[in-house]
Each structure stands twice: as C-alpha cells, then as structure tokens.
Amino acid sequence: MNELKPIRNDEDYENALLILKELWGAKDGTPESDRLEILVTLIDAYEAAHYPIDLPDPIDAILFRMEQQGLTRKDLEPILGSRGRVAEVLNRKRSLSIEMIRRLHERLGIPADILIQPSRIVRAA
C-alpha cells in the first residue's frame, strides 16, 4: 500500500491521482475509505493552490441563474430596476450597483463574490 504524504509538486500530484484510482470505490468505514478521504483533501488543496478556477462573469452568472429558474427579464425588474435598467445590465452597458448585488444575492442566491467581479465589457462597433 502506498504511503500518503503531502503533495508538493506535479510528480507528487500525479502519484496521488494514481493512488486515488486504486482507492476509488472503497467501502465506507474501511481503512481504504479513510485513506481515500484524506487523499481527496490533499488533492483538492493542491489543485486549489496550483490550478485555481476563475470566477464566472457576473452577467453570465445572472443569465445562468435565470435559465435555471425559468426567469424572464421582467422577473429581474424588482431586483435591478426598470425594464431599461435590466436591459442595460444584461447587455453590459451598466455595471451592477451595490444594492443590485445585494438583491441578486438575497433573491437569486448568486454568491456576492461572483457578482462583485468586473463584467466583460462589450464595445460598440
């Protein structure tokens, strides 16, 4: 059985992935299951430090949540303001205000750390 150790470099990471494959599917409550749980934690920590995932664009996150919940632009009016304001925000012509971010977070459950990110700017041609 391979010894678990910290993942300090890509070689350690690759070895950890091989061990993970061996342990995958271990029955709960067994020593192998415990090793698997520890190994997953080590791999997650290494990946978070060395392969971070960028947060999504805030407008993309809003559009995704609208699709998930079957919402229309009209449904966003109580959150963002007038019909024109909703269009400006979704068309990336207007930035989200702090109040808009708060309401989107509270009412749609979109994480605030995503909403505060700068949105991609669309330039007029």
N, C-alpha and C positions, 0 to 999 in steps of 0.2 A: 504494500500500500504506500502511495506517495505521501511524503510529509507535507503538511500545509505550512506555508511560510509567506511573509509579506511579498507583495508584488511591487518590485522596484523598477522594472524595466520591461521592454516589449518581450524579451525572451521569457521572463517570469510570467508575463501575461499569457503568452501562447501556451506555456506549460499548464497554467491554471485552467485554461479552456479545455485542454486535453483531459485533465482530471475531472472537470465538470461533466464532460461527456460520459466518463466512466461511472460517475456517481448519479447521473440523471435518472430519475425514476425510483430512487431509493425509498424504501418503505418508511413512513413516518415512525419516529420513535427509535430508530436504529442508529448505531454509531455512524453509519454511512450517511443517513439523513442529516445528522448533526454536522458532519464534515461538509456536506453539500450546502447547508445554510451558511456556515462560516465562509466557505469559498465564494458563494454568491455575494456576500457582503464585501469581501476583498476585491472581487472583480468590479462590482459597482463603484467602489471608491476609486479604483484605478481609472476606470472609464470616465468618471465624472471629472477627474483631475486632468486626464490626457486627451479625452475626446468629448469636450463639452458640446452640448446641443444648444444652438442659438434659440432664443425665444421667438415665437412666431410674430409676424407683423400684427399690430393691434387691429387693423381693419380686417385682415384675413381671419383673425380670431372671432371678430364680431360676425362676419359673414358665415363662418363655420357654425357658430352657435345658432344663428338664425336658421340655417339649414337643418341643424339637429332638432330644433324645437318647432320647425314649421312656421317661423315668424316672417312677417312681411315688413317692408319699410314703414308702413303705417303703425305697426306694433312698436316701432322704436321711437315714435314721436313723444310719448310720455317720458322717455328716458333722455333723448337727445334734444328735443325741442320741435320746432315747426317742420313741416314737410321739406321745406327748402334747406333747413339746417341738417336734417337727416341725409339729404342728397349730397350736400357739401362734404359731410364727414365721410360717407361711404365712397364718394368719388375722390377722396383725398385732397379736397380743396380747403378743408378746415381741420385744424388739429382738435383733438379731444381736450376739453377743459377738465379741471379737477372735479367739478361737480358731475360732468358726464361720466368720468372714470368711476366715481363713487357709485353712481346709479347703475352703470353697466355691471359693476362688480356685485352690488347688492341684488339686483333684479335678475341678472342673467348668469351670475356665478362665474364670470370670467375673471381669472386672477388679476389683481391690480398690477402685479409686476409685468404682466404682458401688456396691459393697457397703457402703462406709462412709457413704453418704448417708443422711440420716434417711428413714425409710419413712413413707408416708402413714398417718396414724392413723385407725383405724376406731373410732368411738364407738358404744357400746351405745345402743340406742334406749330 
